[in-house]
Amino acid sequence: MTSSRNKLQEVYNQKGFLSALPVLNETQLREAKRAFSELEEEFGEEYTQYSLHNVHLQYPWVRDLTQHPQIIQVVKAILGPDVILLDSRFICKYPTLKPDTQENEGGGNDELPYVAWHQDMRYWGIAGGPVLSVWLALDDSLQENGALQLIPGTSAVIY
């Protein structure tokens, strides 16, 4: 990370998030994708889409990602030196084709899957405190493939 600790804190405090921070080099990214592909083969896409929780406890390569020096450096810049890992999970947005609307003329749903705006803490069961979520994308995150979107400043208000 080339950004100073103070700059990271300033941006995080203003926006409520940091984005596009480099973490994995090409070799590390390729290895993480390969290892995740093995998890997909082992469990199947339906399960891996959202059911891989706390896999850092079972797979050393995931634990290594959670302890990656680039991630820890940023987390400590925001939260301070005492941090714990609450949970690790993979959230996979597999490609979805929009259903043929001709087949759905009988009132079927022709919408793509959608995740509404939300705040993660509400789902974590945490009332407050200094917490943050680290999202490490293994694939390109683009508008066309359902990229995560954030609204700057909304983390200061609990909805």
C-alpha positions, 0 to 999 in steps of 0.5 A, spaced: 500 500 500 502 506 497 497 510 501 499 513 508 495 511 514 492 518 515 490 518 508 487 511 508 483 513 515 481 520 512 478 517 506 475 511 510 472 516 515 469 521 509 466 515 505 465 510 509 469 505 505 476 504 501 476 501 494 480 499 488 486 497 493 491 492 490 492 486 494 494 480 490 499 479 485 498 476 479 501 469 481 497 470 488 490 471 484 491 465 479 493 461 485 486 463 489 482 462 483 485 455 482 484 453 489 476 456 489 475 452 483 477 446 487 472 448 492 466 449 486 468 442 484 468 439 491 461 442 493 458 444 487 456 451 484 449 452 488 452 451 495 458 455 493 454 461 491 453 463 498 454 457 503 461 457 504 462 460 511 468 460 515 472 456 510 479 459 513 478 454 519 478 448 514 483 451 508 489 454 509 489 458 503 483 462 505 486 463 512 492 466 508 488 470 504 485 473 511 492 474 514 495 477 507 499 483 509 496 488 505 489 487 508 492 487 515 495 493 514 489 497 511 485 494 517 489 496 522 490 503 519 482 503 520 481 500 526 487 500 530 492 494 532 487 490 535 483 486 530 479 479 530 476 476 524 469 475 525 467 471 519 470 469 512 465 467 506 465 467 499 459 470 495 459 468 488 455 471 483 455 466 477 452 469 470 445 469 469 441 469 463 435 474 463 429 469 461 426 469 455 420 474 456 416 470 451 416 464 455 414 468 461 408 472 458 403 468 463 405 472 468 412 469 470 418 473 473 423 476 467 427 480 472 434 478 474 436 476 481 437 483 485 440 484 492 437 491 495 441 496 498 443 494 505 448 495 511 452 489 512 452 490 520 444 489 520 445 482 518 451 480 522 447 481 529 452 487 531 449 493 535 455 497 533 462 498 534 469 499 530 467 493 525 469 493 517 468 488 512 473 486 507 471 484 500 477 481 496 474 480 489 477 474 485 474 476 478 473 483 475 468 487 478 464 490 473 457 493 472 455 488 467 457 482 472 453 485 478 459 489 481 458 491 488 456 499 489 456 503 495 453 510 497 459 514 500 457 517 507 451 512 508 455 508 513 455 513 518 447 512 519 444 506 521 438 504 517 
